[in-house]
Amino acid sequence: MVALRLCAETSVFVILLALPLVLLLLGKFWALSFTCKLIVSVLGLSGLVMLPVYGFITFKVTVTGDELTTHAVFSRHSCSLATVKGLARRSNWNWIRYVVEFEGGELTFPIWLKNCDDLVQLVRAHIPSGEGGKRSVFGRQFTQDPVSLIFQIGQATAGLIFMGVIWFFAASLYHSGTAGISSTDELLVIVFAFIISSILLWRTIVVALMPIKVQVKNDELLLQTFFFEKKLTWKEIKTVKEPFPLLPEGFMIHTSRGLTFLIGNGMDSADELADSIKEKAAAAL
């Protein structure tokens, strides 16, 4: 799956890079308007810049004896499991990966590798720590990756625009009096628009209230959103579960007051944060 994902994404940049070259070979590039030339050139340049980046992304990790090796198209890095000092989950520029810290350097691998959880457990088992390499979260502040947040806001905004388009279509159909459209058909369109709008609006509200900062304290959990700051005692937290379908990846915090908060996958060390909240909330019951 990792190889397929990388191939799909790199294919897009290959097409963008090839577009201006093909137009030049066909002699049609110079016939384009200045605006089209600029757009095609920028797209080609983005393909040229981004393609080499994919050559350094780990697509496979192997463990042979005591040696951990990450494989990329242009590079390969290895370390002994005995030299591993830590493992952290990080998110920058919407790139979520695990970073293995060892004596002399670091190794990285993306979270969407096959059997990634098993690999993480294997690495943590070799970290010289009584907690399997997990650091204490108390007193730490976790921050959402800005780029990941921008992506989520962009998707939510696109959803609102789509909702407006649906209602515009429904209103146009209702006022046009198109022949062959019965009142039942009009009602079905309105019901469909209402259902879609409710789902998109709910998703937008959840994304808008996603915490951008989380601070873990001994007696409470502090959530900082775009609009307000919320303090939750450990007794108020009921469960930590997977998010509902159609929501961004991450985990949901459900409280005894009926409030829910989505912690996105773009949060640094989101896995450690989720496990610690579960353990602390269970202990407070």
QUITA-V667955 format. One record per pair of residues at least 6 apart in sequence whose ideal C-beta (glycine too) atoms are under 8 Angstrom apart, sorted by sequence separation. I is the first residue (numbers start at 1). J is the second residue. D is the distance in Angstrom with one decimal. If there is no record, write none. Layout:
BEGIN
I/J/D ; I/J/D
END
This chain:
BEGIN
23/29/3.9 ; 62/68/7.8 ; 63/69/7.6 ; 70/76/6.9 ; 90/96/7.5 ; 91/97/7.9 ; 100/106/6.5 ; 110/116/8.0 ; 113/119/6.8 ; 127/133/3.3 ; 215/221/7.6 ; 216/222/7.8 ; 223/229/7.0 ; 224/230/8.0 ; 243/249/6.9 ; 254/260/5.3 ; 255/261/7.9 ; 264/270/7.6 ; 267/273/6.5 ; 30/37/7.9 ; 61/68/7.0 ; 62/69/4.9 ; 69/76/6.4 ; 70/77/5.1 ; 89/96/7.2 ; 90/97/6.3 ; 99/106/5.5 ; 100/107/4.2 ; 109/116/7.6 ; 125/132/6.3 ; 214/221/6.9 ; 215/222/4.1 ; 222/229/6.9 ; 223/230/4.4 ; 243/250/5.8 ; 253/260/6.6 ; 263/270/6.3 ; 29/37/6.9 ; 32/40/7.0 ; 61/69/6.9 ; 69/77/7.1 ; 70/78/7.7 ; 89/97/7.5 ; 90/98/7.8 ; 99/107/7.4 ; 100/108/7.3 ; 124/132/4.3 ; 125/133/8.0 ; 173/181/6.6 ; 214/222/7.0 ; 222/230/7.6 ; 223/231/7.7 ; 243/251/6.7 ; 244/252/7.3 ; 252/260/5.5 ; 253/261/4.6 ; 20/29/6.4 ; 23/32/7.4 ; 61/70/5.3 ; 62/71/6.9 ; 69/78/4.4 ; 89/98/5.5 ; 90/99/5.5 ; 99/108/5.2 ; 100/109/7.7 ; 124/133/3.9 ; 214/223/5.9 ; 215/224/7.7 ; 222/231/5.6 ; 223/232/6.8 ; 242/251/6.5 ; 243/252/5.0 ; 252/261/7.1 ; 253/262/8.0 ; 60/70/7.6 ; 61/71/7.1 ; 68/78/6.7 ; 88/98/7.2 ; 89/99/7.7 ; 98/108/6.8 ; 109/119/7.4 ; 123/133/7.1 ; 124/134/7.0 ; 213/223/7.7 ; 214/224/7.4 ; 221/231/7.4 ; 222/232/7.9 ; 241/251/6.8 ; 242/252/7.1 ; 252/262/5.6 ; 253/263/6.7 ; 263/273/6.9 ; 29/40/7.2 ; 60/71/4.2 ; 67/78/5.5 ; 68/79/5.6 ; 87/98/6.2 ; 88/99/5.1 ; 97/108/4.9 ; 98/109/5.7 ; 121/132/7.8 ; 213/224/4.0 ; 220/231/5.2 ; 221/232/4.6 ; 240/251/5.6 ; 241/252/5.3 ; 251/262/7.7 ; 252/263/7.6 ; 263/274/7.2 ; 58/70/4.4 ; 59/71/6.4 ; 67/79/7.4 ; 68/80/7.6 ; 87/99/7.2 ; 97/109/6.2 ; 98/110/7.9 ; 174/186/5.7 ; 211/223/4.2 ; 212/224/5.9 ; 220/232/6.2 ; 221/233/7.9 ; 240/252/7.1 ; 250/262/5.7 ; 251/263/5.4 ; 58/71/6.5 ; 59/72/6.5 ; 67/80/6.0 ; 68/81/5.7 ; 87/100/5.6 ; 88/101/7.1 ; 97/110/4.8 ; 98/111/6.6 ; 173/186/6.4 ; 211/224/6.0 ; 212/225/6.5 ; 220/233/5.2 ; 221/234/7.2 ; 240/253/5.8 ; 241/254/6.7 ; 250/263/5.0 ; 58/72/5.3 ; 59/73/7.5 ; 66/80/5.4 ; 67/81/7.3 ; 86/100/7.8 ; 87/101/7.1 ; 96/110/7.0 ; 97/111/6.3 ; 211/225/5.5 ; 212/226/6.7 ; 219/233/6.7 ; 220/234/7.0 ; 240/254/7.5 ; 248/262/6.9 ; 250/264/4.4 ; 57/72/5.9 ; 66/81/5.2 ; 86/101/4.1 ; 95/110/7.5 ; 96/111/5.0 ; 210/225/6.9 ; 219/234/7.1 ; 239/254/4.8 ; 247/262/6.1 ; 249/264/7.2 ; 250/265/4.8 ; 56/72/5.2 ; 66/82/6.1 ; 68/84/7.6 ; 84/100/6.0 ; 85/101/5.0 ; 173/189/5.9 ; 174/190/7.6 ; 209/225/5.4 ; 221/237/6.9 ; 237/253/6.1 ; 238/254/4.9 ; 248/264/5.4 ; 249/265/4.3 ; 250/266/7.9 ; 23/40/6.6 ; 55/72/6.4 ; 56/73/7.6 ; 84/101/7.2 ; 85/102/6.0 ; 208/225/7.9 ; 209/226/7.9 ; 237/254/7.5 ; 238/255/6.2 ; 248/265/7.0 ; 250/267/7.2 ; 55/73/4.2 ; 56/74/5.6 ; 63/81/7.6 ; 84/102/4.8 ; 85/103/6.5 ; 98/116/7.6 ; 208/226/6.7 ; 209/227/7.3 ; 237/255/5.9 ; 238/256/5.4 ; 54/73/7.3 ; 55/74/3.9 ; 56/75/5.7 ; 83/102/4.5 ; 170/189/5.1 ; 208/227/7.6 ; 211/230/8.0 ; 236/255/4.9 ; 237/256/7.8 ; 243/262/5.8 ; 251/270/7.4 ; 20/40/4.9 ; 55/75/7.8 ; 83/103/4.3 ; 169/189/7.6 ; 170/190/5.6 ; 236/256/5.1 ; 250/270/6.6 ; 19/40/5.9 ; 20/41/6.0 ; 79/100/7.1 ; 83/104/7.2 ; 232/253/7.5 ; 235/256/7.5 ; 236/257/6.5 ; 52/74/7.6 ; 80/102/7.5 ; 89/111/7.3 ; 98/120/6.3 ; 20/43/7.6 ; 21/44/7.3 ; 79/102/4.4 ; 100/123/5.9 ; 170/193/4.6 ; 232/255/6.1 ; 251/274/4.8 ; 19/43/6.2 ; 20/44/4.0 ; 169/193/7.8 ; 253/277/6.8 ; 19/44/6.0 ; 79/104/7.5 ; 98/123/7.9 ; 79/105/7.2 ; 166/192/7.7 ; 167/193/5.6 ; 16/43/4.5 ; 17/44/5.5 ; 166/193/4.7 ; 16/44/6.0 ; 19/47/8.0 ; 77/105/7.6 ; 79/107/6.0 ; 18/47/7.7 ; 230/259/7.9 ; 16/46/6.0 ; 17/47/3.3 ; 77/107/5.4 ; 166/196/5.8 ; 167/197/6.9 ; 16/47/3.5 ; 17/48/5.5 ; 166/197/6.8 ; 230/261/7.5 ; 15/47/7.5 ; 68/100/7.0 ; 221/253/7.9 ; 13/46/7.2 ; 14/47/6.7 ; 87/120/6.8 ; 163/196/6.7 ; 13/47/4.1 ; 17/51/6.5 ; 162/196/8.0 ; 163/197/4.8 ; 240/274/5.9 ; 87/123/5.1 ; 13/50/4.9 ; 14/51/6.9 ; 70/107/5.1 ; 87/124/5.7 ; 163/200/4.9 ; 240/277/5.4 ; 13/51/5.0 ; 70/108/7.1 ; 162/200/6.8 ; 163/201/7.0 ; 210/248/7.8 ; 223/261/6.0 ; 240/278/4.8 ; 58/97/8.0 ; 68/107/6.8 ; 70/109/5.6 ; 84/123/6.1 ; 87/127/6.5 ; 160/200/6.7 ; 207/247/7.8 ; 237/277/6.6 ; 10/51/6.5 ; 13/54/7.5 ; 86/127/6.3 ; 159/200/4.2 ; 160/201/7.8 ; 206/247/6.0 ; 207/248/6.7 ; 240/281/6.9 ; 81/123/7.3 ; 84/126/5.3 ; 85/127/6.9 ; 239/281/7.7 ; 84/127/5.6 ; 85/128/7.8 ; 203/246/5.9 ; 237/280/7.9 ; 238/281/7.4 ; 10/54/5.0 ; 82/126/7.0 ; 159/203/6.2 ; 160/204/6.0 ; 203/247/6.3 ; 237/281/4.0 ; 9/54/6.8 ; 81/126/4.3 ; 159/204/6.0 ; 87/133/5.1 ; 234/280/5.2 ; 86/133/6.2 ; 156/203/6.6 ; 199/246/6.6 ; 234/281/5.5 ; 237/284/7.6 ; 6/54/6.1 ; 61/109/5.1 ; 156/204/4.4 ; 58/107/8.0 ; 84/133/7.9 ; 86/135/7.7 ; 96/145/7.9 ; 214/263/6.8 ; 234/283/7.5 ; 235/284/4.8 ; 58/108/6.3 ; 211/261/6.0 ; 234/284/3.7 ; 235/285/7.4 ; 6/57/6.6 ; 58/109/4.4 ; 94/145/6.4 ; 156/207/4.5 ; 210/261/7.4 ; 233/284/7.7 ; 58/110/6.4 ; 61/113/6.4 ; 93/145/7.3 ; 96/148/7.7 ; 155/207/7.6 ; 156/208/7.0 ; 209/261/6.6 ; 210/262/5.1 ; 211/263/6.3 ; 6/59/5.8 ; 57/110/6.8 ; 60/113/7.7 ; 91/144/8.0 ; 92/145/6.0 ; 94/147/4.5 ; 209/262/7.5 ; 210/263/7.3 ; 214/267/6.9 ; 59/113/8.0 ; 91/145/4.0 ; 93/147/4.7 ; 94/148/4.6 ; 153/207/6.8 ; 206/260/7.6 ; 210/264/5.6 ; 58/113/7.6 ; 68/123/7.1 ; 92/147/7.4 ; 152/207/5.2 ; 207/262/7.3 ; 3/59/5.7 ; 63/119/7.8 ; 206/262/5.3 ; 211/267/8.0 ; 221/277/6.7 ; 2/59/5.0 ; 91/148/6.0 ; 94/151/5.6 ; 216/273/7.3 ; 2/60/7.4 ; 61/119/6.0 ; 152/210/7.0 ; 63/122/6.7 ; 214/273/6.4 ; 216/276/6.5 ; 149/210/7.4 ; 216/277/7.7 ; 149/212/6.5 ; 216/280/8.0 ; 144/210/7.1 ; 144/211/7.1 ; 144/212/4.6 ; 143/212/7.0 ; 144/213/7.1 ; 143/213/5.5 ; 142/213/7.0 ; 141/213/6.1 ; 142/214/4.5 ; 141/214/7.2 ; 142/215/7.5 ; 141/215/4.7 ; 142/216/7.6 ; 140/215/7.4 ; 140/216/6.0 ; 139/216/7.1 ; 138/216/5.4 ; 139/217/7.1 ; 137/216/4.7 ; 138/217/6.8 ; 138/218/5.9 ; 155/248/7.8 ; 152/248/5.4 ; 5/112/6.8 ; 2/110/7.2 ; 2/112/6.1 ; 1/112/7.1 ; 2/113/5.6 ; 2/114/6.7 ; 152/264/6.5 ; 1/114/6.3 ; 152/266/7.8 ; 149/264/7.3 ; 148/264/6.3 ; 148/265/7.4 ; 149/266/6.5 ; 148/266/2.8 ; 147/266/7.8 ; 144/264/6.1 ; 145/266/3.9 ; 144/266/5.4 ; 145/267/7.4 ; 144/267/5.2 ; 145/268/7.2 ; 143/267/7.2 ; 142/267/5.3 ; 143/268/5.9 ; 142/268/5.6 ; 142/269/6.2 ; 142/270/7.5 ; 142/273/5.4 ; 137/269/7.7 ; 137/272/5.9 ; 137/273/6.1 ; 135/272/7.0 ; 134/272/5.7 ; 138/276/7.9 ; 137/276/4.3 ; 134/275/7.4 ; 120/271/7.8 ; 111/265/7.7 ; 96/265/5.8 ; 96/266/6.6 ; 94/266/6.7 ; 91/265/7.3 ; 91/266/4.6 ; 91/267/6.8 ; 91/268/5.7 ; 90/268/5.7 ; 89/268/7.0 ; 90/269/7.5 ; 91/270/7.7 ; 88/268/8.0 ; 89/269/5.1 ; 88/269/6.1 ; 89/270/6.3 ; 89/271/5.3 ; 89/272/7.0
END
